[in-house]
Amino acid sequence: MPTIVDLPEEPKYTIKTVSIQTGIRPITLRAWERRYSLLSPFRSDNRYRLYSERDIATLRWIKNRLDGGLSISSAVREFKDFQKKETWPEAMPVLQPGPSLHQARPPASFASQLTQTLLCHDETTAMILLGEAHASFDLTTICLEIIVPCLVDIGEKWHRGEIRIADEHYVTTFLRGKLMSLLQAYPNRRNMPNIITATAPSELHEIGSLILSVLLRRDGYRVEYLGSDVPVEDLVDYARFEHPALIILSATTEKAALELVHVQEKLSKLHPVPQFGFGGGAFVVKPELRQLILGQYLGDTLNEACQTVARLVK
């Protein structure tokens, strides 16, 4: 297997071609170049970026490290350490499934296979499956039609007593890591309105909130994800210094949903007053809970939530 340094440096690939070959969006490539000086692509006479095979191999190596749960800053630091020591890593093998394979495998097939693979604790195959999914589908499909069904299936198996709670925790932790790496891979634009996302106090199920955060950052928003079980008083104090345009909290249980009753009242004491949005499974199962919360219900699905956010944050 050749190392990355063995590959040609001739600049000949446009950023669009590189994006297709690596699965990394052009906007992310540009952000990585600005923030981390990861690559210095050649500029043609018309100012287009041109990349080499070595550049593509570098990006594929970085993306593989991100898919493994590493942050982008850590992955870049690790790669630069290799450069300093002149011990370049091996180029990643290219997975090139044919068009017929892409058409023949719906997202549900990936979700089912991912579930079985993770229950066997086979992380290597799970990573390959997710890599194939990224080559075949957009981010929304991967999150909502592969990762979410996998987690739902795992949860149902646990409720039926078919798997141990340790297995459920293992799968959830693995997929949470993938989502966190996606969140960190997208640039967090400092010039955009700030959106704070988290779960309600006592709410420990954070995957829905995390997926929404990934999708919103993918859409170009500045998103600060605070995780699960965030106390309201602490959140308000945090918002006093961060000046968010919008705060989004999620709840999957009635108890957690009722924790949101006084959030808008407490936020109204801030200057400027941020908008407050809420959602989650509790409000889908019991729609009457929506009437108790002052704020904007974001919708029954994550797609609806993204659309509502777009209306709230101009």
C-alpha positions as CSV (number, residue, x, y, z in Angstrom):
1,M,0.0,0.0,0.0
2,P,1.6,3.4,-1.0
3,T,2.0,6.1,1.5
4,I,0.4,9.5,0.9
5,V,3.8,11.1,0.1
6,D,4.2,8.5,-2.7
7,L,1.3,10.0,-4.7
8,P,1.7,12.6,-7.4
9,E,1.6,16.3,-6.5
10,E,0.4,17.5,-9.9
11,P,-2.5,19.9,-9.4
12,K,-5.4,18.8,-11.7
13,Y,-8.6,18.2,-9.7
14,T,-11.2,20.9,-9.1
15,I,-12.8,21.3,-5.7
16,K,-16.0,19.8,-7.0
17,T,-14.2,16.6,-8.1
18,V,-12.4,16.5,-4.8
19,S,-15.7,16.9,-2.9
20,I,-17.2,13.9,-4.9
21,Q,-14.1,11.7,-4.3
22,T,-13.8,12.5,-0.5
23,G,-17.4,13.2,0.5
24,I,-16.3,16.5,2.0
25,R,-18.4,19.6,1.0
26,P,-16.5,22.4,-0.7
27,I,-17.5,24.9,2.0
28,T,-15.8,22.6,4.6
29,L,-12.7,22.2,2.4
30,R,-12.3,25.9,2.3
31,A,-12.8,26.3,6.0
32,W,-10.2,23.6,6.8
33,E,-7.7,25.4,4.5
34,R,-8.3,28.7,6.3
35,R,-8.4,27.4,9.9
36,Y,-5.9,24.6,9.9
37,S,-3.6,25.3,6.8
38,L,-4.2,21.7,6.0
39,L,-3.7,22.1,2.2
40,S,-2.4,24.8,-0.1
41,P,-4.2,24.0,-3.4
42,F,-2.7,25.5,-6.6
43,R,-4.5,28.5,-8.1
44,S,-5.1,28.4,-11.8
45,D,-5.2,31.5,-14.0
46,N,-8.9,31.8,-13.4
47,R,-8.3,31.5,-9.6
48,Y,-9.9,28.0,-9.4
49,R,-8.4,25.7,-6.7
50,L,-6.7,22.7,-8.2
51,Y,-5.8,19.7,-6.0
52,S,-3.4,16.8,-6.5
53,E,-3.8,13.0,-5.9
54,R,-1.7,13.6,-2.7
55,D,-4.2,16.2,-1.5
56,I,-7.1,13.9,-2.1
57,A,-5.4,11.1,-0.2
58,T,-4.7,13.5,2.7
59,L,-8.3,14.6,2.8
60,R,-9.5,11.0,2.7
61,W,-7.2,10.1,5.6
62,I,-8.5,13.1,7.6
63,K,-12.1,12.1,7.0
64,N,-11.4,8.5,8.1
65,R,-10.0,9.9,11.4
66,L,-13.2,12.0,11.8
67,D,-15.4,9.0,11.1
68,G,-13.5,7.3,13.8
69,G,-14.6,9.9,16.3
70,L,-11.6,12.3,16.3
71,S,-12.1,16.0,16.2
72,I,-10.9,17.9,13.1
73,S,-8.3,19.8,15.1
74,S,-6.9,16.5,16.6
75,A,-6.9,14.8,13.2
76,V,-5.0,17.7,11.6
77,R,-2.5,17.8,14.5
78,E,-1.9,14.1,14.2
79,F,-1.4,14.4,10.4
80,K,1.1,17.3,10.9
81,D,3.0,15.2,13.4
82,F,3.4,12.5,10.7
83,Q,4.8,15.2,8.4
84,K,7.3,16.5,10.9
85,K,8.6,13.0,11.5
86,E,8.5,12.2,7.8
87,T,6.6,9.0,8.5
88,W,3.6,9.5,6.2
89,P,0.5,7.3,6.8
90,E,-0.6,4.9,4.1
91,A,-3.2,6.1,1.5
92,M,-6.7,4.9,2.3
93,P,-8.1,2.3,-0.1
94,V,-10.7,3.8,-2.4
95,L,-14.2,2.3,-2.1
96,Q,-15.9,2.6,-5.5
97,P,-19.3,0.8,-5.4
98,G,-20.9,0.8,-8.8
99,P,-24.0,2.9,-9.8
100,S,-26.3,-0.2,-9.8
101,L,-25.3,-0.9,-6.2
102,H,-26.3,2.6,-5.2
103,Q,-29.6,2.3,-6.8
104,A,-30.3,-1.2,-5.5
105,R,-29.6,-0.4,-1.8
106,P,-32.2,1.8,-0.2
107,P,-31.4,3.6,3.1
108,A,-33.5,1.0,5.0
109,S,-31.0,-1.7,3.9
110,F,-28.1,0.3,5.3
111,A,-30.0,0.9,8.5
112,S,-30.7,-2.8,9.0
113,Q,-27.2,-3.9,8.2
114,L,-25.8,-1.2,10.4
115,T,-27.9,-2.5,13.3
116,Q,-26.7,-6.0,13.0
117,T,-23.1,-5.0,12.5
118,L,-23.1,-2.9,15.6
119,L,-24.8,-5.6,17.7
120,C,-21.8,-7.8,16.7
121,H,-19.5,-5.0,17.9
122,D,-17.9,-4.9,14.5
123,E,-16.8,-1.3,14.3
124,T,-14.6,-1.8,11.2
125,T,-17.6,-3.0,9.1
126,A,-19.8,-0.3,10.6
127,M,-17.3,2.3,9.4
128,I,-17.3,0.9,5.9
129,L,-21.1,0.9,5.8
130,L,-21.2,4.5,6.9
131,G,-18.6,5.4,4.3
132,E,-20.7,3.8,1.6
133,A,-23.8,5.6,2.9
134,H,-21.9,9.0,2.7
135,A,-21.0,8.1,-0.9
136,S,-24.6,7.3,-1.8
137,F,-26.9,9.7,0.1
138,D,-27.0,13.2,1.4
139,L,-26.6,14.0,5.1
140,T,-30.4,14.3,5.8
141,T,-31.0,10.8,4.4
142,I,-28.1,9.4,6.4
143,C,-29.3,10.9,9.7
144,L,-33.0,10.4,9.3
145,E,-33.3,7.2,7.3
146,I,-30.2,5.3,8.4
147,I,-29.0,6.4,11.9
148,V,-32.4,7.2,13.4
149,P,-34.0,3.9,12.3
150,C,-31.0,2.0,13.6
151,L,-31.3,3.6,17.0
152,V,-35.1,3.0,17.0
153,D,-34.6,-0.7,16.2
154,I,-32.0,-1.0,18.9
155,G,-34.3,0.6,21.4
156,E,-37.2,-1.7,20.5
157,K,-34.9,-4.7,20.8
158,W,-33.9,-3.6,24.3
159,H,-37.6,-3.0,25.3
160,R,-38.4,-6.5,24.1
161,G,-35.6,-8.0,26.1
162,E,-33.7,-9.2,23.1
163,I,-30.5,-7.3,23.9
164,R,-28.7,-6.1,27.0
165,I,-28.8,-2.5,28.0
166,A,-25.0,-2.5,27.6
167,D,-25.5,-3.4,23.9
168,E,-28.0,-0.5,23.5
169,H,-25.5,1.9,25.2
170,Y,-22.7,0.6,23.0
171,V,-24.6,1.3,19.8
172,T,-25.8,4.7,21.0
173,T,-22.4,5.8,22.0
174,F,-20.8,4.7,18.7
175,L,-23.4,6.6,16.6
176,R,-23.2,9.6,18.9
177,G,-19.5,9.7,18.2
178,K,-20.2,9.7,14.5
179,L,-22.7,12.5,14.8
180,M,-20.3,14.6,17.0
181,S,-17.5,14.2,14.4
182,L,-20.0,15.4,11.7
183,L,-20.9,18.4,13.9
184,Q,-17.3,19.3,14.3
185,A,-16.5,18.8,10.6
186,Y,-18.8,21.6,9.5
187,P,-17.6,25.1,10.0
188,N,-19.2,27.1,12.8
189,R,-19.7,30.5,11.2
190,R,-19.0,33.3,13.6
191,N,-20.7,35.9,11.5
192,M,-24.1,34.0,11.6
193,P,-26.8,34.3,14.3
194,N,-26.0,32.1,17.2
195,I,-28.3,29.1,17.9
196,I,-28.0,27.2,21.2
197,T,-29.3,23.6,21.2
198,A,-29.6,21.2,24.2
199,T,-32.1,18.9,25.9
200,A,-34.5,19.9,28.7
201,P,-33.5,19.4,32.3
202,S,-33.8,15.7,33.3
203,E,-33.8,14.7,29.6
204,L,-31.0,12.3,28.8
205,H,-31.9,11.3,25.3
206,E,-29.9,13.7,23.2
207,I,-29.6,12.1,19.7
208,G,-32.5,14.1,18.3
209,S,-31.1,17.3,19.5
210,L,-27.6,16.4,18.3
211,I,-28.9,15.4,14.8
212,L,-30.8,18.8,14.6
213,S,-27.5,20.5,15.5
214,V,-25.6,18.7,12.7
215,L,-28.3,19.6,10.1
216,L,-28.4,23.2,11.2
217,R,-24.7,23.6,11.1
218,R,-24.7,21.9,7.7
219,D,-27.2,24.6,6.6
220,G,-24.6,27.3,7.5
221,Y,-25.9,28.3,11.0
222,R,-23.7,29.0,13.9
223,V,-24.7,26.3,16.4
224,E,-23.5,25.7,20.0
225,Y,-24.6,22.3,21.1
226,L,-24.7,21.9,24.9
227,G,-25.8,18.3,25.2
228,S,-28.2,16.7,27.6
229,D,-29.9,17.6,30.9
230,V,-29.0,21.3,31.0
231,P,-30.4,23.2,34.0
232,V,-32.6,26.2,33.0
233,E,-30.9,28.7,35.3
234,D,-27.5,27.7,34.0
235,L,-28.7,27.9,30.4
236,V,-30.1,31.4,31.0
237,D,-26.8,32.6,32.6
238,Y,-24.9,31.1,29.7
239,A,-27.2,32.9,27.2
240,R,-26.7,36.2,29.0
241,F,-23.1,36.2,27.7
242,E,-23.5,34.4,24.4
243,H,-26.5,36.5,23.1
244,P,-28.1,33.7,21.1
245,A,-30.8,34.5,18.5
246,L,-32.5,31.2,19.2
247,I,-32.4,28.6,21.9
248,I,-33.8,25.1,21.2
249,L,-34.6,22.5,23.8
250,S,-35.9,19.0,23.3
251,A,-37.8,16.6,25.4
252,T,-38.9,13.0,24.9
253,T,-40.7,12.5,28.2
254,E,-43.6,14.4,29.8
255,K,-41.5,15.1,32.9
256,A,-38.8,16.8,30.8
257,A,-41.4,18.7,28.7
258,L,-42.9,20.2,31.8
259,E,-39.5,21.5,32.7
260,L,-39.8,23.9,29.8
261,V,-43.0,25.7,31.1
262,H,-41.1,28.7,32.5
263,V,-38.1,28.9,30.1
264,Q,-39.6,31.7,28.0
265,E,-40.4,33.7,31.1
266,K,-36.8,33.4,32.3
267,L,-35.4,34.2,28.9
268,S,-37.5,37.4,28.7
269,K,-35.3,39.0,31.3
270,L,-32.3,38.9,29.0
271,H,-31.4,41.8,26.7
272,P,-31.8,41.2,23.8
273,V,-34.4,38.5,24.4
274,P,-33.6,35.3,22.4
275,Q,-36.3,33.3,20.7
276,F,-37.2,30.0,22.2
277,G,-38.0,26.8,20.2
278,F,-38.9,23.4,21.5
279,G,-39.6,19.9,20.2
280,G,-39.1,16.2,20.7
281,G,-41.0,13.0,21.1
282,A,-43.0,14.1,24.1
283,F,-44.8,16.8,22.1
284,V,-45.6,14.3,19.3
285,V,-47.0,11.7,21.6
286,K,-48.9,14.2,23.7
287,P,-49.7,17.3,21.5
288,E,-51.6,18.9,24.4
289,L,-48.2,19.6,26.1
290,R,-47.4,22.1,23.3
291,Q,-50.1,24.5,24.7
292,L,-48.3,24.6,28.1
293,I,-45.0,25.9,26.7
294,L,-44.5,29.6,25.7
295,G,-42.3,29.5,22.6
296,Q,-42.3,28.1,19.1
297,Y,-43.0,24.5,18.6
298,L,-40.6,23.4,15.8
299,G,-42.6,20.5,14.4
300,D,-43.1,16.8,14.5
301,T,-40.0,15.9,12.5
302,L,-36.4,17.1,12.2
303,N,-37.1,18.2,8.7
304,E,-40.0,20.4,9.9
305,A,-37.7,21.7,12.7
306,C,-35.1,22.8,10.2
307,Q,-37.7,24.6,8.1
308,T,-39.1,26.4,11.2
309,V,-35.7,27.5,12.3
310,A,-35.1,29.0,8.8
311,R,-38.3,31.1,9.3
312,L,-37.3,32.1,12.8
313,V,-33.7,33.0,12.1
314,K,-33.4,35.2,9.0
